[in-house]
Amino acid sequence: MSGKRQKGDCCFCGKKNIHVSKDHIPPQSIYPKPNPPNLITVPNCDQCNNGTKLHDEYFKIIVAAMSRDSPQSKVLLDQSIRRGVRERPALASSILKTIRRVAVFTDAGIATLPELEFDRSRLQVVISKIVRGLYRKHHNKSHLPDDCVVDDFEVFYRPEFSEATKARIQQYHLAQVGDGNDFMYRYTIRTAFSDWVLIFYDRVFFVTSTHKPV
């Protein structure tokens, strides 16, 4: 969170005319240094900001690990993730416990490789926050209506979408932070209904939508 406190509306919980500060969307910690010049910030209250700090850190580590050979995540690993793991040994322990080995078919035969399992609920907290923040940025600075929800995400590593899906996604608006190598996204908004493709380190794709429950 950054910036001076002022009166406004929280982008996430929707509380109005309260003290708010600027919060980065997505979390600033996902960017290697130096940070790009056009980081996205939205207003939020102290409760919403402080309530997701540990989830933000978990998200950074998991997404960097999921991006595998990404140059950006390797830099981030050297700059901050190793230090963060040392400072939070309980977090490191919880992540290590989710690693299991799986059999994978390769050209050389069957290999046993590590696979990372993750806590979907923790990632969903951050994805929902990102979507709500970007919705506000691109929809006349209005927050997502109170009766709308952010759908459970799907996540892909360098997905091979069908031609029909590619064509549909390419019709979405494209936006990026910096050169887009750390974070870029595609979106379309139809008031309460919106679709989002969030791309981290040019490797990891999160796909989600918003809608009004029936």
C-alpha positions as CSV (number, residue, x, y, z in Angstrom):
1,M,0.0,0.0,0.0
2,S,1.3,3.5,-0.8
3,G,0.3,7.1,-0.8
4,K,-1.4,9.5,1.6
5,R,-4.7,8.6,3.3
6,Q,-7.7,10.4,2.1
7,K,-11.5,10.1,2.0
8,G,-12.9,7.9,-0.7
9,D,-14.6,4.6,-1.5
10,C,-12.8,1.2,-1.0
11,C,-12.4,-0.6,-4.3
12,F,-12.8,-4.0,-2.7
13,C,-15.4,-3.9,0.0
14,G,-17.3,-1.0,-1.4
15,K,-17.4,1.0,1.9
16,K,-17.9,4.7,1.0
17,N,-16.5,7.9,2.3
18,I,-13.9,6.3,4.5
19,H,-10.1,6.7,4.9
20,V,-8.4,5.0,2.0
21,S,-4.9,4.7,0.6
22,K,-3.6,3.5,-2.7
23,D,-2.9,-0.2,-3.1
24,H,-1.1,-1.8,-6.0
25,I,-2.9,-4.2,-8.4
26,P,-1.5,-6.8,-8.8
27,P,0.7,-6.8,-5.7
28,Q,3.8,-4.7,-6.2
29,S,6.0,-7.5,-4.9
30,I,5.4,-9.6,-8.1
31,Y,7.6,-7.2,-10.1
32,P,11.4,-7.5,-10.1
33,K,13.3,-4.3,-9.5
34,P,13.4,-1.7,-11.0
35,N,9.6,-1.5,-11.0
36,P,7.9,-0.4,-14.2
37,P,6.7,3.2,-14.3
38,N,3.0,2.6,-14.8
39,L,2.1,0.5,-11.8
40,I,-1.6,0.3,-11.2
41,T,-3.0,1.6,-7.9
42,V,-6.6,1.7,-6.6
43,P,-8.1,3.0,-3.3
44,N,-8.7,0.6,-0.5
45,C,-9.3,0.6,3.2
46,D,-6.8,-0.6,5.8
47,Q,-8.9,-3.7,6.6
48,C,-8.9,-4.9,2.9
49,N,-5.2,-4.1,2.5
50,N,-3.9,-5.7,5.7
51,G,-6.2,-8.7,5.3
52,T,-4.5,-10.0,2.2
53,K,-0.7,-9.3,2.8
54,L,0.1,-13.0,3.6
55,H,-2.0,-14.1,0.6
56,D,-0.1,-11.7,-1.6
57,E,3.2,-13.1,-0.5
58,Y,2.0,-16.7,-1.1
59,F,0.7,-15.7,-4.5
60,K,4.0,-14.2,-5.5
61,I,6.0,-17.4,-4.6
62,I,3.5,-19.8,-6.2
63,V,3.2,-17.9,-9.5
64,A,6.9,-17.4,-9.8
65,A,7.4,-21.2,-9.2
66,M,4.7,-22.0,-11.7
67,S,6.4,-19.9,-14.4
68,R,9.3,-22.3,-14.3
69,D,12.0,-21.0,-16.6
70,S,10.8,-17.4,-16.9
71,P,13.8,-14.9,-16.8
72,Q,11.6,-12.5,-14.8
73,S,10.7,-15.0,-12.0
74,K,14.4,-16.0,-11.8
75,V,15.3,-12.4,-11.1
76,L,12.5,-12.1,-8.6
77,L,13.8,-15.2,-6.9
78,D,17.2,-13.7,-6.5
79,Q,15.9,-10.3,-5.4
80,S,13.2,-11.1,-2.9
81,I,11.8,-14.6,-2.7
82,R,14.8,-16.2,-1.1
83,R,14.8,-13.4,1.5
84,G,11.1,-13.7,2.1
85,V,11.4,-17.4,2.6
86,R,14.1,-16.9,5.2
87,E,12.0,-14.3,7.0
88,R,8.9,-16.5,6.9
89,P,10.0,-20.1,7.5
90,A,6.5,-21.2,8.3
91,L,5.4,-20.1,4.8
92,A,8.3,-21.9,3.2
93,S,7.5,-25.1,5.2
94,S,3.8,-25.0,4.1
95,I,4.8,-24.7,0.4
96,L,7.5,-27.4,0.6
97,K,4.9,-29.8,2.0
98,T,2.8,-29.4,-1.1
99,I,5.5,-30.6,-3.5
100,R,5.1,-34.2,-4.8
101,R,6.8,-36.1,-7.5
102,V,4.9,-37.3,-10.5
103,A,5.7,-39.5,-13.5
104,V,6.0,-37.6,-16.8
105,F,6.5,-39.0,-20.3
106,T,9.4,-37.5,-22.1
107,D,11.3,-38.3,-25.4
108,A,13.8,-40.1,-23.3
109,G,11.2,-42.2,-21.5
110,I,9.4,-41.8,-18.1
111,A,10.9,-39.2,-15.8
112,T,9.9,-38.3,-12.2
113,L,9.6,-34.6,-11.7
114,P,8.5,-32.4,-8.8
115,E,5.0,-30.9,-9.0
116,L,3.7,-28.1,-6.9
117,E,0.2,-28.2,-5.4
118,F,-1.2,-24.9,-4.2
119,D,-4.0,-23.6,-2.0
120,R,-6.6,-22.5,-4.5
121,S,-8.5,-20.5,-1.9
122,R,-5.5,-18.3,-1.2
123,L,-4.8,-17.6,-4.8
124,Q,-8.5,-16.9,-5.4
125,V,-8.3,-14.1,-2.8
126,V,-5.6,-12.4,-4.7
127,I,-7.1,-13.0,-8.2
128,S,-10.5,-11.6,-7.0
129,K,-8.7,-8.5,-5.6
130,I,-6.9,-8.0,-8.9
131,V,-10.0,-8.3,-10.9
132,R,-12.0,-5.9,-8.7
133,G,-9.1,-3.4,-9.0
134,L,-8.8,-3.7,-12.7
135,Y,-12.6,-3.5,-13.1
136,R,-12.5,-0.2,-11.3
137,K,-9.7,1.1,-13.4
138,H,-11.4,0.3,-16.7
139,H,-15.1,0.9,-15.8
140,N,-15.4,4.6,-15.1
141,K,-13.7,4.3,-11.7
142,S,-16.8,2.4,-10.3
143,H,-16.3,-0.7,-8.2
144,L,-17.8,-4.1,-9.1
145,P,-21.5,-4.1,-8.0
146,D,-22.1,-5.6,-4.6
147,D,-24.3,-8.3,-6.0
148,C,-21.6,-9.6,-8.4
149,V,-19.0,-12.3,-7.8
150,V,-15.6,-13.1,-9.2
151,D,-15.7,-16.7,-10.6
152,D,-13.2,-19.4,-9.5
153,F,-10.2,-19.1,-11.7
154,E,-8.6,-21.5,-14.1
155,V,-4.9,-21.5,-14.5
156,F,-2.7,-22.6,-17.4
157,Y,1.0,-22.8,-18.2
158,R,1.6,-21.5,-21.7
159,P,-1.8,-22.7,-22.8
160,E,-2.5,-24.0,-26.3
161,F,-6.0,-22.5,-26.7
162,S,-8.2,-23.7,-29.5
163,E,-8.4,-21.4,-32.6
164,A,-11.9,-20.3,-31.6
165,T,-10.8,-19.4,-28.1
166,K,-7.7,-17.5,-29.4
167,A,-9.9,-15.5,-31.8
168,R,-12.3,-14.6,-29.0
169,I,-9.5,-13.6,-26.6
170,Q,-7.8,-11.5,-29.2
171,Q,-10.9,-9.4,-29.5
172,Y,-10.5,-8.4,-25.8
173,H,-8.8,-5.2,-24.8
174,L,-5.1,-5.6,-24.2
175,A,-3.2,-3.8,-21.4
176,Q,0.2,-4.2,-19.8
177,V,2.3,-2.9,-17.0
178,G,5.8,-1.9,-18.2
179,D,6.8,-4.0,-21.2
180,G,4.3,-6.7,-20.3
181,N,6.9,-9.3,-19.4
182,D,5.9,-9.3,-15.8
183,F,2.2,-8.7,-16.1
184,M,-0.2,-8.1,-18.9
185,Y,-3.9,-8.8,-19.3
186,R,-6.9,-9.0,-21.7
187,Y,-10.4,-8.1,-20.7
188,T,-13.9,-7.3,-21.8
189,I,-16.5,-5.6,-19.6
190,R,-20.2,-5.6,-20.0
191,T,-21.3,-3.8,-16.7
192,A,-21.7,-6.7,-14.2
193,F,-20.4,-9.3,-16.7
194,S,-16.7,-9.3,-17.5
195,D,-14.0,-11.7,-18.7
196,W,-10.3,-11.6,-17.7
197,V,-7.1,-13.3,-18.8
198,L,-4.3,-12.3,-16.4
199,I,-0.8,-13.2,-17.7
200,F,2.2,-13.4,-15.4
201,Y,5.8,-13.6,-16.6
202,D,4.6,-14.5,-20.1
203,R,4.0,-18.1,-18.8
204,V,1.1,-18.3,-16.3
205,F,-2.4,-17.5,-17.5
206,F,-5.3,-17.1,-15.0
207,V,-8.7,-17.0,-16.6
208,T,-11.8,-15.8,-14.8
209,S,-15.1,-13.8,-15.1
210,T,-17.5,-11.8,-13.1
211,H,-21.3,-12.2,-13.0
212,K,-24.4,-11.7,-11.0
213,P,-25.5,-15.0,-9.3
214,V,-28.9,-16.3,-10.5
